[in-house]
Each structure stands twice: as structure tokens, then as C-alpha cells.
């Protein structure tokens, strides 16, 4: 028989609030072999990531991959690590703090903004329990993956559901599946490109590099490829670029199976042969700069392009905690929160407190057998 519990003892008539949980993929706690191995073990054990029978996959994961890959990955993380820690960790902290300020400025109600990682820390379950302790009875989960994929967005929902499945009192839940075509998101991307053009000039090609997934996931119904193309189409129209001026590719391929094409490394190696010596690269699927953007794109693929005969490579940073990103996410969150009293512009603290006091009195009367 399952055991259900409450993250905190319930107080009848106690103050309640709403919470927004931002979620990103995750990062090891340190750029060393032990921390990276722990992170990779959690990440690669997720059946959303590797869709193989567990009996087949576990011996490969623990017998081969987790023996060889942590040391190599740790060396890559070390290249981008900062004195403050992981760029993804510090970026998420900065973005959640700015979103908290933006929401507070526009909505007087009690709305908490926190962030968690699907893999690593702060963990989703731990963060949800902390929010429950503050009285959060309404929860909005915002995976910071603009384009939906079962490997990312759905995995976040799995983790949220696994935690809430053990709670006796589950909060009201709203879940943002994607925002790949949101006008404010497209505008934020466009303005980041235009700002780069103003400072550094314009290249003959703008390459949009998205994280890849295995082709078989797409054939089984994952909409990720289509949503990446939809984002690219809208950005191309907003920037008034021709079909050959903005191109799409997919990075981070591992293993021998076919992944979404064209591959980023292949595109960058081919461009100099086509006479394109200057390229600018944007990664619209990454909300915060991380290993895949700062090392894989800005360092490794930068060098690959130059070796192939290119002369200039510009990486355009992720939206991070910039003003346009905060504006886009604030608008998205406010729209998703419509109908919740905490998101009401006319929310009144005194009235809410009076209602809670009245509710508590009614509870006491019922407890004491009075009417």
C-alpha cells in the first residue's frame, strides 16, 4: 500500500501562496571526475534520455560509459567553470531572482519564484518540498526548454509527478509545455542578434544550432524538430533574412545512431568550402549558457570552423538573465497564471488575511462540534 505524506503539517486557515518553478537540465556540482560521474549517472539513467531496455542499457552505462566519459566531460566542464561555479547554475539563480523582481513589480500577491534542475541540485523534489513549506498551494512549472521534447520537457513532468505522487495534498498545478512560437521569445532572440550586429557587424550566415535528439524519437512522434523549424522560420521573418542567410543545424550528437540532421559540425566544416568565411551562431534552444554553448559551440566548433578554412566565428550568447528574456518569461508566466487570485492585479493583503482568519474560525467550530 503506498505511503502518502504531507511535506509540512497542514494548518487549517493558514496563509497560502503561489509559486513558479523554473527548471533546467542540470549541471555537476564541480568540474571533477567524481561529481561529473554522479551527474551523468542520474542523467543517463533516465529512460526519457536513452530509450533502451534497462537490462540492456545498465551494463553499458555502468560498465563502459561511466568508466570512460566522466574524466573527459570533467575536462570540458573545467574549461567553462567560473569562480562562482557552473555557468548554468549561476545563470539560473540570476534569472529566477530577476523574474521574482519583475513579478513583484507587476503583481502584489504572494508569488515565489524558485529554480531547480532535472538532474543534480537543486533537485526538483527538494525544491517542491521547500515551496510547500512556505504555503504554496498553486504551482506553475516552467521548463526552460522553448521547444518541447520528450527528452527534456516530458522528463521534467515525470520528476514533478513522481514527487507529487507521494503527497497527501497535491497543489493545483499548471505546466508550460513549450513557448517556441511566443512573440516575446522570438523578439528577444531577434533583439539579441540585432544587438550583436550593431556591435560586431553582420555575417553572411546566421546559424541556429539546436541540441539534437535521435531521429527515431522524431519518427515516433516527438515534435521537437518541427518546433525548432517553426522558431527558425519566425526568427528569419522577424530579421528579414533569406532562406540561405539563416540556416538550422543540430549539435551534441553521441553514439552511432542517426540524430536530427544536418549536424552542426558538418555544416561548419562545409561553409568555408562554399565561400562563407564568417559565420555567427545562435543557440535558441538554450535559455542559459552552459557546456553545450560555451564549450561545444564557442570553443570546439569555433576551432573546427577555422580549421576548415573559416576566418571569423561569432557566438551570440543565450538570452540568460537579460532584460528581453525576463520580459518574455514574465509575460508568459502572467498569462499562464490568469485566474489565480495571487496573480490578480487587484489582490488585497488585508482581504486575503481576513478570509484566512474566517476559514480558520470555521475549522475550529467544526472541530469543536459547533455550527
C-alpha positions as CSV (number, residue, x, y, z in Angstrom):
1,X,0.0,0.0,0.0
2,X,1.5,3.4,-1.0
3,X,2.5,5.8,1.8
4,X,1.4,9.3,1.3
5,X,2.7,12.2,3.3
6,X,2.5,16.0,3.6
7,X,5.7,17.9,3.0
8,X,4.7,20.0,6.1
9,X,1.9,19.7,8.6
10,X,-1.3,21.3,7.3
11,X,-2.5,24.4,9.1
12,X,-6.3,24.9,8.5
13,X,-6.8,28.5,7.6
14,X,-3.1,29.1,7.2
15,X,-1.7,31.5,4.6
16,X,-1.3,30.2,1.1
17,X,0.6,31.4,-1.9
18,X,1.5,30.6,-5.5
19,X,4.9,29.5,-6.8
20,X,6.7,29.5,-10.1
21,X,9.3,26.7,-10.6
22,X,11.8,27.3,-13.4
23,X,13.5,24.0,-14.4
24,X,16.6,23.5,-16.5
25,X,18.6,20.3,-17.4
26,X,21.3,20.4,-14.7
27,X,25.0,20.5,-14.0
28,X,27.5,18.7,-11.9
29,X,28.4,20.3,-8.6
30,X,32.1,20.6,-9.6
31,X,34.3,20.1,-12.7
32,X,35.8,16.9,-11.4
33,X,35.5,13.2,-12.3
34,X,33.5,12.2,-9.2
35,X,30.9,15.0,-9.4
36,X,30.5,14.5,-13.2
37,X,30.1,10.8,-12.8
38,X,27.4,11.3,-10.3
39,X,25.6,13.7,-12.6
40,X,26.0,11.6,-15.7
41,X,24.7,8.5,-13.8
42,X,21.5,10.3,-12.9
43,X,21.1,11.9,-16.4
44,X,21.8,8.8,-18.4
45,X,19.6,6.6,-16.2
46,X,16.5,8.5,-17.3
47,X,14.6,6.3,-19.7
48,X,13.4,9.5,-21.5
49,X,17.0,10.1,-22.5
50,X,18.0,6.6,-23.5
51,X,15.1,4.5,-24.8
52,X,16.6,1.1,-24.4
53,X,15.5,-1.8,-22.2
54,X,17.1,-1.3,-18.7
55,X,18.6,-4.8,-18.7
56,X,20.5,-3.9,-21.9
57,X,21.4,-0.3,-21.0
58,X,22.5,-0.6,-17.4
59,X,25.6,-2.8,-18.2
60,X,26.6,-0.4,-20.9
61,X,26.1,2.6,-18.7
62,X,27.9,1.3,-15.6
63,X,30.4,-1.0,-17.3
64,X,31.6,1.3,-20.1
65,X,30.2,4.9,-20.2
66,X,30.6,5.8,-16.5
67,X,34.1,4.4,-16.5
68,X,35.3,6.4,-19.5
69,X,33.2,9.5,-20.0
70,X,33.4,11.3,-16.6
71,X,37.1,12.2,-17.0
72,X,36.6,13.6,-20.5
73,X,33.5,15.5,-19.5
74,X,35.1,16.9,-16.4
75,X,37.9,18.3,-18.5
76,X,35.4,20.1,-20.7
77,X,33.5,21.5,-17.7
78,X,36.8,22.8,-16.3
79,X,37.2,25.0,-19.4
80,X,33.9,26.9,-18.7
81,X,33.8,26.8,-14.9
82,X,33.8,30.2,-13.2
83,X,34.9,31.3,-9.7
84,X,31.2,31.4,-8.9
85,X,30.6,27.9,-10.1
86,X,28.7,26.4,-13.0
87,X,27.6,29.0,-15.6
88,X,24.2,27.2,-15.8
89,X,23.8,27.3,-12.0
90,X,24.7,31.0,-11.7
91,X,22.6,31.9,-14.7
92,X,19.5,30.1,-13.4
93,X,20.0,31.9,-10.0
94,X,20.2,35.3,-11.7
95,X,17.2,34.7,-13.9
96,X,15.0,33.5,-11.1
97,X,16.0,36.5,-9.0
98,X,15.2,38.9,-11.8
99,X,11.9,37.2,-12.5
100,X,10.9,37.4,-8.9
101,X,11.6,41.2,-9.0
102,X,9.6,41.6,-12.2
103,X,6.6,39.7,-11.0
104,X,6.6,41.6,-7.7
105,X,6.6,44.8,-9.6
106,X,3.5,43.8,-11.5
107,X,1.6,41.7,-9.1
108,X,1.1,42.4,-5.4
109,X,0.1,38.9,-4.5
110,X,2.4,36.3,-2.8
111,X,4.2,34.6,-5.7
112,X,7.5,32.9,-5.1
113,X,9.9,32.1,-8.0
114,X,12.4,29.3,-7.5
115,X,14.6,27.2,-9.8
116,X,15.5,23.5,-9.9
117,X,17.5,21.1,-12.1
118,X,16.1,18.0,-13.6
119,X,19.4,16.3,-12.8
120,X,21.7,17.4,-10.0
121,X,21.0,20.2,-7.5
122,X,18.8,21.9,-6.5
123,X,16.6,18.8,-7.2
124,X,13.0,19.2,-8.2
125,X,11.6,17.1,-5.3
126,X,13.6,19.0,-2.7
127,X,12.6,22.4,-4.1
128,X,8.9,21.4,-4.3
129,X,9.0,20.5,-0.6
130,X,10.6,23.8,0.2
131,X,7.9,25.6,-1.6
132,X,5.2,23.6,0.2
133,X,6.7,24.7,3.5
134,X,6.1,28.3,2.5
135,X,2.4,27.6,1.9
136,X,2.5,27.3,-1.9
137,X,-0.9,25.8,-2.9
138,X,-0.7,26.7,-6.5
139,X,2.3,25.6,-8.6
140,X,3.3,26.7,-12.1
141,X,6.2,24.6,-13.6
142,X,8.1,26.3,-16.4
143,X,10.7,24.1,-18.1
144,X,13.2,26.4,-19.7
145,X,13.2,24.4,-23.0
146,X,11.4,26.6,-25.5
147,X,11.0,23.7,-27.9
148,X,9.2,20.7,-26.5
149,X,10.9,17.3,-26.4
150,X,10.1,14.1,-24.5
151,X,13.8,14.1,-23.6
152,X,13.5,17.4,-21.7
153,X,10.1,18.8,-21.1
154,X,8.3,15.5,-20.5
155,X,11.1,14.3,-18.3
156,X,10.6,17.4,-16.0
157,X,6.9,16.4,-15.8
158,X,7.9,12.9,-14.9
159,X,10.0,14.2,-12.0
160,X,7.3,16.6,-10.8
161,X,4.7,13.9,-10.9
162,X,6.9,11.3,-9.1
163,X,7.4,13.8,-6.2
164,X,3.7,14.9,-6.0
165,X,2.5,11.2,-6.3
166,X,3.7,10.8,-2.7
167,X,2.0,13.8,-1.3
168,X,-1.3,13.6,0.5
169,X,-2.4,17.1,-0.5
170,X,-1.3,17.9,-4.1
171,X,-1.2,21.6,-5.1
172,X,-3.1,23.0,-8.1
173,X,-0.7,22.5,-11.0
174,X,-0.1,24.3,-14.2
175,X,2.6,23.2,-16.6
176,X,4.1,25.2,-19.5
177,X,4.8,22.6,-22.3
178,X,6.7,25.0,-24.7
179,X,7.0,28.5,-25.9
180,X,8.8,28.1,-29.2
181,X,6.4,30.4,-31.1
182,X,5.8,33.1,-28.3
183,X,6.1,36.5,-29.9
184,X,8.1,37.9,-26.9
185,X,10.5,35.0,-27.1
186,X,11.1,35.5,-30.8
187,X,11.5,39.2,-30.2
188,X,14.1,38.5,-27.5
189,X,16.1,36.3,-29.9
190,X,15.9,38.9,-32.7
191,X,17.0,41.7,-30.4
192,X,20.0,39.7,-29.2
193,X,21.0,39.1,-32.8
194,X,20.5,42.8,-33.8
195,X,22.5,43.9,-30.8
196,X,25.3,41.7,-31.9
197,X,25.1,43.1,-35.4
198,X,25.3,46.6,-34.1
199,X,28.5,45.9,-32.1
200,X,30.3,43.4,-34.4
201,X,28.8,43.7,-37.9
202,X,26.7,41.2,-39.8
203,X,28.0,37.8,-41.1
204,X,26.8,36.2,-44.4
205,X,25.3,33.4,-42.4
206,X,23.4,33.1,-39.2
207,X,23.4,29.5,-38.0
208,X,20.8,28.4,-35.5
209,X,22.3,25.4,-33.6
210,X,19.8,23.3,-31.6
211,X,20.5,20.4,-29.3
212,X,19.9,17.2,-31.3
213,X,17.8,14.1,-30.5
214,X,17.9,10.7,-32.1
215,X,15.9,10.6,-35.4
216,X,13.9,7.6,-34.2
217,X,12.4,9.8,-31.4
218,X,11.2,12.2,-34.1
219,X,9.7,9.3,-36.1
220,X,7.9,8.1,-33.0
221,X,6.1,11.4,-32.6
222,X,8.4,13.9,-30.8
223,X,7.5,17.4,-32.1
224,X,10.9,18.8,-31.3
225,X,12.3,19.0,-34.9
226,X,9.1,20.8,-36.1
227,X,9.2,23.3,-33.3
228,X,12.8,24.1,-33.9
229,X,12.0,24.8,-37.5
230,X,9.0,26.9,-36.5
231,X,11.2,29.0,-34.2
232,X,13.7,29.4,-37.0
233,X,11.0,30.4,-39.5
234,X,9.6,33.1,-37.2
235,X,13.1,34.5,-36.4
236,X,14.0,34.5,-40.1
237,X,10.9,36.5,-40.9
238,X,11.5,38.9,-37.9
239,X,15.1,39.6,-39.0
240,X,14.1,39.7,-42.7
241,X,16.6,37.2,-43.7
242,X,16.6,35.0,-46.8
243,X,16.4,31.2,-46.8
244,X,20.1,30.9,-47.4
245,X,21.1,33.6,-44.8
246,X,19.6,31.8,-41.8
247,X,20.2,28.0,-41.5
248,X,19.4,25.4,-39.0
249,X,21.6,22.6,-37.6
250,X,21.7,20.2,-34.6
251,X,24.5,19.6,-32.2
252,X,25.6,17.3,-29.3
253,X,25.2,14.0,-31.1
254,X,26.5,11.0,-29.3
255,X,26.6,7.3,-30.2
256,X,26.3,5.7,-33.6
257,X,22.6,6.0,-34.3
258,X,21.3,8.7,-36.6
259,X,20.3,12.0,-35.0
260,X,18.5,15.0,-36.4
261,X,20.3,16.5,-39.3
262,X,22.1,18.5,-40.5
263,X,24.8,18.1,-37.9
264,X,26.3,21.4,-36.7
265,X,29.9,20.2,-37.1
266,X,29.2,19.1,-40.7
267,X,27.6,22.5,-41.6
268,X,30.5,24.5,-40.1
269,X,33.1,22.3,-41.9
270,X,31.2,22.8,-45.2
271,X,30.6,26.6,-45.1
272,X,34.2,27.6,-45.9
273,X,34.2,25.4,-48.9
274,X,31.1,27.3,-50.1
275,X,32.9,30.6,-49.7
276,X,31.4,31.5,-46.4
277,X,34.4,32.7,-44.2
278,X,32.4,34.5,-41.5
279,X,29.5,32.9,-39.5
280,X,27.5,33.9,-36.5
281,X,26.0,31.2,-34.3
282,X,22.9,31.4,-32.0
283,X,21.5,28.5,-29.9
284,X,17.8,29.3,-29.5
285,X,17.0,26.1,-27.6
286,X,19.3,27.0,-24.7
287,X,17.8,29.6,-22.3
288,X,21.0,29.8,-20.2
289,X,24.6,29.4,-21.4
290,X,26.0,26.0,-20.4
291,X,28.5,23.4,-21.5
292,X,26.8,22.8,-24.9
293,X,27.0,26.5,-25.8
294,X,30.2,27.8,-24.1
295,X,32.4,24.8,-24.8
296,X,30.9,22.8,-27.6
297,X,29.9,25.8,-29.8
298,X,32.1,28.8,-28.7
299,X,35.3,26.7,-28.3
300,X,35.2,23.4,-30.1
301,X,33.1,24.2,-33.1
302,X,34.7,27.6,-33.3
303,X,38.1,25.9,-33.8
304,X,36.5,23.4,-36.2
305,X,35.3,26.2,-38.4
306,X,38.7,27.9,-38.5
307,X,40.4,24.6,-39.3
308,X,38.1,24.1,-42.2
309,X,39.2,27.5,-43.7
310,X,36.8,29.9,-42.0
311,X,38.2,33.3,-40.9
312,X,35.7,34.6,-38.3
313,X,33.3,32.9,-36.0
314,X,31.0,34.7,-33.6
315,X,29.0,33.0,-30.9
316,X,25.9,35.1,-29.9
317,X,25.2,34.3,-26.2
318,X,22.0,32.8,-24.8
319,X,19.3,35.1,-23.5
320,X,20.4,34.3,-19.9
321,X,19.1,36.9,-17.4
322,X,18.9,39.7,-19.9
323,X,16.1,42.2,-20.0
324,X,14.3,40.8,-23.0
325,X,14.4,37.3,-21.7
326,X,12.9,38.5,-18.3
327,X,10.2,40.4,-20.2
328,X,9.3,37.4,-22.4
329,X,9.1,35.0,-19.4
330,X,7.3,37.4,-17.2
331,X,4.6,37.9,-19.9
332,X,4.3,34.1,-20.3
333,X,4.0,33.5,-16.6
334,X,1.4,36.2,-16.1
335,X,-0.7,34.8,-18.9
336,X,-0.4,31.3,-17.5
337,X,-1.3,32.5,-14.0
338,X,-4.6,34.1,-15.0
339,X,-7.5,33.1,-12.8
340,X,-5.3,32.5,-9.7
341,X,-6.0,35.1,-7.0
342,X,-2.3,35.6,-6.4
343,X,-1.9,36.8,-10.0
344,X,-4.8,39.3,-9.7
345,X,-3.5,42.9,-10.1
346,X,-6.2,43.9,-7.5
347,X,-5.0,41.3,-4.9
348,X,-5.5,42.8,-1.4
349,X,-3.4,41.5,1.5
350,X,-6.0,42.6,4.1
351,X,-8.9,40.8,2.4
352,X,-6.8,37.7,1.9
353,X,-5.8,37.7,5.6
354,X,-9.5,38.2,6.7
355,X,-10.5,35.2,4.5
356,X,-7.9,33.0,6.0
357,X,-8.9,34.0,9.6
358,X,-12.5,33.3,8.8
359,X,-11.6,29.9,7.4
360,X,-9.6,29.0,10.5
361,X,-12.6,30.0,12.7
362,X,-14.9,27.8,10.7
363,X,-12.4,24.9,11.1
364,X,-12.3,25.5,14.9
365,X,-16.1,25.4,15.1
366,X,-16.3,22.2,13.2
367,X,-13.5,20.7,15.3
368,X,-15.3,21.6,18.5
369,X,-18.6,20.3,17.2
370,X,-20.2,23.7,16.8
371,X,-22.2,25.1,13.9
